[in-house]
Amino acid sequence: MDAEPVPVNLRELRPDDWPTVREIYEEGIRGGDATFETEAPSWERWDAAHPELRLVAERHGSVVGWAALSPASARHCYRGVGEVSVYVAEAARGDGLGRSLLAGLVQRSEQAGYWTLTAGVFPENEASIRLHKACGFREVGVRERVGEAGGVWRDVVLLERRSTLVGT
Ligand SMILES: CC(C)(COP(=O)(O)OP(=O)(O)OC[C@H]1O[C@@H](n2cnc3c(N)ncnc32)[C@H](O)[C@@H]1OP(=O)(O)O)[C@@H](O)C(=O)NCCC(=O)NCCS
């Protein structure tokens, strides 16, 4: 018989979560298929880039994942467009936490008036592509060799979720 799933608590990210959030971020960076970034930024830079809608997932009282939105553009016409990031600690992956975090972020983004969420994902990151599609994102297309890191040019799959509740 399968064990009971461990309950997950989603809550707003607090500044004192940053050391754990950064650790989870750096674990994702080290995996090589999460982002072009090579190290986590300072709290000040991260905080400024993600001014609202930042969530953490807690299990047994410990932070094991996070998701956040960054505004896509300063232009007024795009004020309801945000780019999502979602990271789960390696030891906690595959348990539905990514799904809870992204679904929670989508719901809160609609409450906050966002109508389009975007994500750029490496084609090799199958878990992330499946996760986004499970949360209502569609594949817009593949940006070919759009970025370079460590001498390697990489494609990025552009995924997008258009709300049917906001901006109709
Ligand atoms: C991507 C990530 C956030 C997914 O979180 P998770 O908690 O492991 O995912 P979940 O358990 O909620 O599963 C979500 C979906 O991905 C699928 N999935 C999970 N792990 C997978 C794997 N290793 N390979 C293929 N699919 C996988 C699940 O089956 C599920 O799809 P389904 O609903 O169609 O069955 C997590 O793997 C992670 O943090 N990776 C490193 C950081 C990263 O790549 N972030 C995304 C940057 S774009």
The ligand as a MOL file (V3000), in Angstrom:
LIG
                    3D

  0  0  0     0  0            999 V3000
M  V30 BEGIN CTAB
M  V30 COUNTS 48 50 0 0 0
M  V30 BEGIN ATOM
M  V30 1 C 10.9100 21.0760 -12.8040 0
M  V30 2 C 10.5910 20.8260 -11.3400 0
M  V30 3 C 10.2370 22.1710 -10.6820 0
M  V30 4 C 9.3730 19.8930 -11.2470 0
M  V30 5 O 9.0020 19.7960 -9.8830 0
M  V30 6 P 8.5380 18.3910 -9.2520 0
M  V30 7 O 7.9980 18.6440 -7.9070 0
M  V30 8 O 9.6560 17.4220 -9.3850 0
M  V30 9 O 7.3630 17.9840 -10.2860 0
M  V30 10 P 6.0000 17.2460 -9.9750 0
M  V30 11 O 6.2530 16.0540 -9.1060 0
M  V30 12 O 4.9900 18.2430 -9.5200 0
M  V30 13 O 5.6250 16.7290 -11.4280 0
M  V30 14 C 5.1930 17.6260 -12.4430 0
M  V30 15 C 5.1440 16.8980 -13.7830 0
M  V30 16 O 6.4780 16.6000 -14.2200 0
M  V30 17 C 6.6240 15.1980 -14.4260 0
M  V30 18 N 7.9740 14.8460 -13.9750 0
M  V30 19 C 8.4890 15.0130 -12.7330 0
M  V30 20 N 9.7690 14.6120 -12.7300 0
M  V30 21 C 10.0510 14.1900 -13.9870 0
M  V30 22 C 11.2300 13.6930 -14.5980 0
M  V30 23 N 12.3660 13.5520 -13.9210 0
M  V30 24 N 11.1740 13.3840 -15.9180 0
M  V30 25 C 10.0240 13.5530 -16.6220 0
M  V30 26 N 8.8720 14.0420 -16.0840 0
M  V30 27 C 8.9000 14.3440 -14.7880 0
M  V30 28 C 5.5550 14.5550 -13.5620 0
M  V30 29 O 5.1820 13.2810 -14.0440 0
M  V30 30 C 4.4300 15.5510 -13.7280 0
M  V30 31 O 3.8120 15.4080 -14.9940 0
M  V30 32 P 2.3430 14.8100 -15.1620 0
M  V30 33 O 1.4630 15.7250 -14.3300 0
M  V30 34 O 2.1140 14.9310 -16.6290 0
M  V30 35 O 2.4270 13.4200 -14.6140 0
M  V30 36 C 11.7880 20.1460 -10.5850 0
M  V30 37 O 12.1530 18.9960 -11.3040 0
M  V30 38 C 12.9800 21.0560 -10.4220 0
M  V30 39 O 13.0560 21.8330 -9.4720 0
M  V30 40 N 13.9650 20.9700 -11.3450 0
M  V30 41 C 15.1840 21.7850 -11.2590 0
M  V30 42 C 14.8660 23.2590 -11.4540 0
M  V30 43 C 14.1420 23.4950 -12.7670 0
M  V30 44 O 14.4630 22.8990 -13.7780 0
M  V30 45 N 13.1720 24.4200 -12.7240 0
M  V30 46 C 12.4220 24.8070 -13.8880 0
M  V30 47 C 13.1820 25.8490 -14.6250 0
M  V30 48 S 12.3790 26.2030 -16.1940 0
M  V30 END ATOM
M  V30 BEGIN BOND
M  V30 1 1 1 2
M  V30 2 1 2 3
M  V30 3 1 2 4
M  V30 4 1 2 36
M  V30 5 1 4 5
M  V30 6 1 5 6
M  V30 7 2 6 7
M  V30 8 1 6 8
M  V30 9 1 6 9
M  V30 10 1 9 10
M  V30 11 2 10 11
M  V30 12 1 10 12
M  V30 13 1 10 13
M  V30 14 1 13 14
M  V30 15 1 14 15
M  V30 16 1 15 16
M  V30 17 1 15 30
M  V30 18 1 16 17
M  V30 19 1 17 18
M  V30 20 1 17 28
M  V30 21 1 18 19
M  V30 22 1 18 27
M  V30 23 2 19 20
M  V30 24 1 20 21
M  V30 25 1 21 22
M  V30 26 2 21 27
M  V30 27 1 22 23
M  V30 28 2 22 24
M  V30 29 1 24 25
M  V30 30 2 25 26
M  V30 31 1 26 27
M  V30 32 1 28 29
M  V30 33 1 28 30
M  V30 34 1 30 31
M  V30 35 1 31 32
M  V30 36 2 32 33
M  V30 37 1 32 34
M  V30 38 1 32 35
M  V30 39 1 36 37
M  V30 40 1 36 38
M  V30 41 2 38 39
M  V30 42 1 38 40
M  V30 43 1 40 41
M  V30 44 1 41 42
M  V30 45 1 42 43
M  V30 46 2 43 44
M  V30 47 1 43 45
M  V30 48 1 45 46
M  V30 49 1 46 47
M  V30 50 1 47 48
M  V30 END BOND
M  V30 END CTAB
M  END
